[in-house]
Amino acid sequence: MSRHLRWPLALGAAVLLPLGFLAPAATATGAPAPSAAPTQSRHTLVDVPAEAALREAVAPSECGTTLLDDYVDGLFAEMSDEQFSFLVQHQDALLSVPTYDALFFGTAGDPAYALDSHARQLQNTYRDLRRFWDIESGDIQLMAMHSDSLLDAARIARTLEAMVDTGELAPMTDAAIAAEAQTVATYMQAQDEAFQDNPLWTFNAFAFSGEGESDPFIASLPDKLIMGDGILEAYDAIGLGDVGPRAILAHEFAHHVQYELGTFDTGPTDPAAATRRTELMADAMASYFATHKKGLALNRKRVSDALLSFYTVGDCSFASPGHHGTPLQRQRAADWGADLAAAAQPRSAVLPAATVIELFDAALPGIISGS
Ligand SMILES: [Zn+2]
């Protein structure tokens, strides 16, 4: 309901957009800049879904909506105009700092990054995932990201600094970073709890591996699987709290299987086609695990509902390298994984990860075309 309510503000915000949205991604690879620059996230390490959601809130497009899109609309609508305006002006801090704080500085043993919401459910599922997939996974750190980093100027500053150093943010002087960190922390401390802990700040879950990264700091980071409080709260709010967090944990774990088996190196050279393949594959593997008797034995419909609702939030840019596949393709990928689990003989037989990937690659043309 908020998208149109926000139109008058969007006119004012539009002036600011070139600063935030058109900054070219600082890629280390020298790949050509994508032509659809305004719809691109400039981050190269982590896709931040709330950025796409904010673009939709500022300038609505004809994009199909899921339950989570409607939920996100409500989060924008509940903000005062002043808060929304502050968000637009300080989006790099609000939408990225909790993510990058956990990525750069979080460790699994640090209470500041301990799972809180759904902690036991996620820990149990993580244990099940490690047993289910035949890869080396003992080195992956499972942790949470919370929004309280936004109340702390020192944490904001160190995160922005590391983002600038690694090319995730356009260059800023130390003085500008310190001023921005202080402005954001001071503002956030004065807000109500609904804004301080807004699910948008932590509306993500992601898998990270530094292997092969050229930046020495990024390459030195341990493998991580980070679950944001915001996405967990969102699933609770739309009635998928029993399945959603576990399904996206399984999707993100599948990316670690892909890292481990070198799957990212064997796909199509076109970045959009490569991302679509690994994302649809992660959906398929999540669905295979979540519906399999030896996995979570969950209902396939609820699993695919959960997968589709998160990974399509704000995601209408089908040609973008960050694109995850159309909703129909994702549905077919999730169905394929559930069918594979249902066909297991005996029911408890689990295929090696490499075999699932091989079978998926053979099925991918049909999953894409629907024929
Ligand atoms: Zn993914």
Residues whose N, C-alpha, C, O or C-beta is under 5 A from the ligand:
A	BS01	ZN	E279 A282
